[in-house]
């Protein structure tokens, strides 16, 4: 019996190490989305499930991991939960992350291996914030000076109004206008924002 418990603990620890590790590159695009076991809320049942989008951009395989909150009758974008003009983790739980097997351009900024994706929503435009730091908990108060110092860049993109309401926040990849390119489509409530993703030049 003792051996069974030891084996179970080792197996559980190994799984937690894999899912909790800060993977990037080719391995990161194949493994499950990361859970931050160093943060107490990771052990609770999540009302905002972890979702992902996997797609290709030129030679790169790309995986986006994010928590998908629900509005559930509340006003989220521009409301108390996600006020306009303030940094947002672009989802829930851990920060939204982009993992890529080869260098890519996201909103014009070069990403190698992995990056976190934050946004500053507004009524007409959203500011996209890309950061090398991915190991922090996603809550905006964790975006301290140390994390801020690792920013890759910021880009302002237009926000569109959609006639169809969507209760859950989602990130979907669609084909882009250029060969081998894509767009990350962020949708929530009646808002849609498209982020261009392209192969990075050599």
Secondary structure, 3 states (H helix, E strand, C coil): CHHHHHHHHHHHHHHHHHHHCCCCHHHHHHCCCCCCCCCHHHHCCCCCEEEEEEEEECCEEEEEEEEECECCCCCCECCCCECCCCEECCCCCECEEEEECCCEEECCEEECCEEEEEEECCCCEEEEEEECCCCCECCHHHCCHHHHCCEEEEEEEEEEEEEEEEEEEEEEEEECCCCCCEEEEEEEEEEEEEEEEEECCC
